[in-house]
């Protein structure tokens, strides 16, 4: 069954009311078919241009266990940035050899555990090198394979490409100041350590094709200079745009655009080799953002001075955890359809914070009590950033074709205040 964008799904009042009876007056809905579609679009765009391609799904973007398992079944590796996420991947049955362990904070125990499991580890900081060397010296009968996350200038025309305009990324081992060369020399003093890959993830403002060309080209050049005899992969990180709603008014590169840009460099640098390195991409937002919607029932509509406020059984934390002011695409499903003139109103949440706005200055017929609001494109970071704050976390329902089922139950007070955690 071909999936559709949520904006193409027209929900009727009775259907949502039926779902409310099972799952409550606020809940997330995961479109499983859309998730599969995103995976295959990304995979096909890259693999058709460079055969040795691996998707490492970014767990931090949304580590709902059902979703992670579904992507694993499709073929995605688990890209994790903490021991918590690593242990989740193991718990859901992921092969540890298909876990990519990134992140700036790894303990000695974490590194030893991952190396025992033969996971792919990208070292982020110099301190981790001592743990790797210690493990290698204690296991001299094993080849210890690691990668390095490296840091280099990706600015263009002296203009920073990084999020928030930061001039320097805080992650990875710096190329320009000599730390990379020092790290390589340090690791090469232990004969059974093999450096098999370079990782270059950067969080950028505009996710441009030129930025990914610079990242890929730099990784390839450094790999050919230092690692050509042992090279097994080039990891360009994540951060690419996915399919965006029209209401965002952003003309974004497509999956094919990114694939053409990145794979053109890979083919130019390694196309002549019989044993080409793998290309790893770590998509997060582009994989899951448009696979979730959030339902919230209208509890009250009131006027304060000349402004209308629509209170719903939800919070800005459920739909926009960074509290940005851009309105998400949304639908209003009304109990009573009536043709009234549009009014200006705000959609606000249940918390006691003044800034709990799910949407600002919406222009539409004013909703009524017991109507439903549906917020789209909420699959990225909402589940993982959603705090247990004032109210318990809502449930998550999956929709696979015409089949609906629970993948996370609505939180209860006993789970909110876990007696194994809290001391009463």
N, C-alpha and C positions, 0 to 999 in steps of 0.2 A: 504494500500500500504506500503510495507516494504521500509524503507528509506535506503540510501546508503551513504557512506563517500563521501565527495566532491571530493577526489582524484579519485573516481570511476566514477565521472560525467565528460564526455568529452564534453566540450563546443565548438561549431563551431562558426566561425567568424560571419556568418550572424545572428545567434541567439543573440549574444552579441551586434551586431550593432543595432538590433531591440530594445533591451533593452536600449541601449544608447539613441535612439531616444525618449524614454519615460522618462528616469530617469537621463540622463546626462552621462558625460564621466567618472564619478567616483561615485560608490555607493556600499553600503553593500547589501548582500543578506542573508536572514534568511531562513534556511531549517526547516520548521515547523515539518515535519515528523521526522527529526533527533532529534529535541527537545523532541517530544513525546517519541521517542524511548529511549532517555537518562533517562527520568523520569521513565519509566516503568522498565528499567534495574536496576536502583538504588532501586526503590520501591520493586521490586520482590526479589532482592538479600537480602534485610534486612527483609522484612515482612515474607518471607518464613522461616526465622530463629527465628524471634521474632515478634509476631503478633501485639503488641502494638507499632507500628512504625509510626512516623510522619516526613515528609520532610518539612523543612522550607526553601524555596528558598531564597538565599542571594541576596536581591535587589541590593546591592552596586556593584555587579559584572556586572550587565547589567539591568538597570531599564527601558528598553523600555516598554512602557505601554502594547502594544499588547502581548509581550512575557510574562509579568507578569500575564496578564489575562488568557493566554493560560495555564500556569502552575497552576493557581488557579483552572481552570476548571478541570484539571487532578486530583486535590486533594491537591496540595502543599499549605502550610501555607505561609504567607509573613514574612520573617525575615528582619527587618529593623533596621538601626542604626542611624537614625536621624528623626527629625520631618518632614523634607521634604519627606523622603521615607515613613514615616507613613501616611502622608496626601495623597501621591500618591496611596497607597494601598486603602485608603478610597475612593478616587476619582474613581478608577476603579471598585468599588463595592465589595471589599473584606469585609467579615464579620469581624468586629474588634476583635471578640473572637478568630479569626484565625490569628491574628497578633502577632508576637514575637518581642518585642521591646528591642533591645540590644544597645550597644554603650556607649562610655565614657562620652558623654555630653548630659544630659537631664535636662531641666529646670523644675522649680516647675510647670509651666503651662503644660509642656509636660507630666509629671507624673500624674498630676491630670486628664488630658484629657484621658490618656490611662487607668487609673484606673476606671474612669467613664464608659469607653467603655468595661471594663472587658477584656482588652487585657492581654497577658502574658508578664510581664516585668521582665527582669533580671537586678538587681541592679549591677552596675559596680564599684561604689566608695562609700565611707562612707558618702559623703555629700548628696547623694540621700536618705539616710535613714531618714533624718529629714523631707523631703518632704512626704515620705510614712507615717511616724508617724503622721504628721499634717493632712493628708487626712483621715487617719483612725480615729483619734480622732474627726474629724468633721463629720464622717459618722459611728457612733458606731453601727448602725443597720445593717451594711454590713460586710460580711467577706471579708477582703482585702487579696488577694492571690498574692504573689510575688515569684520570684526566685532570686538566687544570682549567679553572675559570680565570680568564685573563681580562685585564683592564687596559684600555687604550683610548685615545682621543677619537671620538666620532663626530666632533663638531664640523660644521660646514661653513666655510667663510668666516671663521671665528664666532659663529653663532651656535650656542649650545643646542643640541638635539634632545637633551635629557628632560624628563618630567620636571615641572616647576622651574625650569631654567637653570638647574644646578650646573655648574661648570665642570665638576668632576664627579664621577660615579664612585660610591664608596665600596663597591664590590669587586672582588677578583684581585689577581696579582698583577701589579703594574708593569707595563712594558717599558715605558719611557724612562723610569728612574733606575732601571737595571735589576729590579726585583725578579722579573721573570727569568732572566739569564742566571741569576744567583740561585733561584729555586731549581732550575733545570740541573745546574751543576751539583747542587746539594743532593738531589734525588739520584743522580747518576753515580754517586759514590757507593750506592748499594746495588750490587750486580743483579739481584732478582727483581728490582723494580723496573717496570716498563711504563713509560708515559705514552698512552695510546690515543689521546684526543685532546682537543682544545674546545673550550666552551666560552661563548661570548654573548651573554644575555644582557641587554640594556633596556631599561624602561624609558621610552621616548615620548615626546609630546605629540608628534604628528604621525608616527608609525610609517614613515615614508619609505618608498622603494629605494631611494638613494641611501638612506640609513642602512637598510639591510644589505645593499650592495657593498657598502664600506665595511660592515661587520664581516660579511662572508669573505670578501677579498682579503681583509687583514688576517683573519683566522687561517685562511689557506696559505698565505705567504709565510706566516710564522710557522705553520706546521711543516711546510716544505723546507724551511730553513733549519728547523730543530728536530723534527720527528719523522722524517720521511720513511725511515727504516722500520718504525714501530707504529705508524699512524693507522688507527682503525675507524676514527670518526671525527667529523666536524659538527659541533653543536652550536647552532645559531640562536638558541634560546627561543623565546616566545614573543608575545606582544603584538602579533599581527591583528589587523582589523578582521572582524567577521562580517556577516551580512547585517547592515544597519537599517533601522527603520527610516522611512522617508522623512519622518518628522524631525530627525536629528540634523537634516540639511548638511550632511557631510558627504562629499564625494570621495569615497575610500577606495583604495586598491582592492581588487578582487583576489580570491585565492590563486587564480591563474596568473595574475600580475605578480604576486609575490613569488610564486613558483618559477616563473620565467626569469625573474631577476636573480634569485638565489641560485637556481640550477644552472643558469648560463655561466656563472662564475665557477661552480663546481665542475661542470663539464670542460670548461676551458683549462682549469688547473689540473684536473685528474682524469680527463676523458681518455688520455692515451694509455693509462695504466690498466693492466689486466685485472688487478685486485684493487678496485676503487674503494676509498673509505666510505663509511656510511655517512649520510647526512641526517642529522637529528633536528627536528623542530619540536618545540614545547608549547603548543597552543593551550590557552586557557579560556579567556573571554571569547575568542572566536569560535570555540567549540561549544560553549554552554550558555552564553548570554541569552540567546533567543529561544532557548528550549524550555524556559520557565515563565509562568505567569502567576500573579498573586491575586486571589479573590478576597475582597473585604466588604462586609455588609455595611450599609449606611445606618448609623445609629441615631443621628439627629441632624437637623439642618437649622441653623440659627443665624440671626443677623445681629452684628455689633456695629453700631453707628450705621455707616453705609456699606459695610462689607458683609458678604455671605460666607459662612463657614460650614462645610460639610464634614461632620465627624464620622469616621469609619472605624471598624474594629480591626485596626492595623496601625502601623507606625512607619515613619520615614525609615527606621532601621530595617523594615521588611523589604523595602523597595529601592532605597538609595542610602546605603550605609555611610557613604561619604558626605551625605547631606547637600549635594550639589543642587542648584536651583533649576536645572533643565527638566522640564516635564517629560516623563516617559510616555510612549504611546499607551492609550488606555481606551477602554470601552465602559459605557454605562448601560447596565441592563436594568430596565425599569419594570416595576410591577404594573404601572398604569402609563401606557403610551399616550402622550398628548403633545400637540403641536403648540408649544409656547415660545415666546421670544427668548433669544439667548440672554443669559445674564453672566456676570463675572462672579466667580466663586473660587474659594480655596478649599482644598481637601486636606484635612488635618487628622492627626492620630490621637491615640489614647493616652500618651505619656503626658507628664506635667511640664514638658519643655516648650517654651514659646516657639522654638524653631522646628517643632514636629509637623512639618508640612510635607505631605506626600505629593502635592502638586500646587502650583501657584497660578492664580489668575486664569482659571479655566473658563473658556467661553462656550457655554452650552445651556440647554434648558436645565434649570435648577433641579438636582435630584431630590427625591423624597425619602423619608424614613423607610427602611426595609428594601430599598433598591440595592444593587450590587455594583461595586467598582471592580474592574479588572485591569490590573497594571501589567504591561508586557515587558519583555526584555529584562527580566530580573534574575537571570540564572547565574550571573557572575558576582561573586563575593558576598551576596546577600546571605546565603545560608551560613557561611563561615564567619561573617562579621556580625550576624544577628545575635545580640546579647540577650540573656535572660534578664530583662530589665522591665520591672513593674508588672508585666504579664508573662505567662509562660509562652514558650515558642510554639508557633502553629504547626500543624501537621503538614506533611508533604504527600501528595497523591501522584501516582504515575498514570499516564494514559498511553496505552499501547494499542493502537487501532481503536476499537470500541470498548476495550477492556480497561476498567479503572481499579487500582489497588493501592493500598497504603505502603509507602516506603520509609516514612518516618511518622510515628504516632505523635499526636498532640501531647505536649509535655504536661505532666501532672505536678502537684505541689511536692509529692514525694521524690520526684526526679529533679525538680527545681532545687529543693533543699535536700540533697542526697545525704542520708544519715551516715553513710560510710565516709562522707567528706566533711560535713558540718558537725560541730560539737554543740549539742543542745544542753 
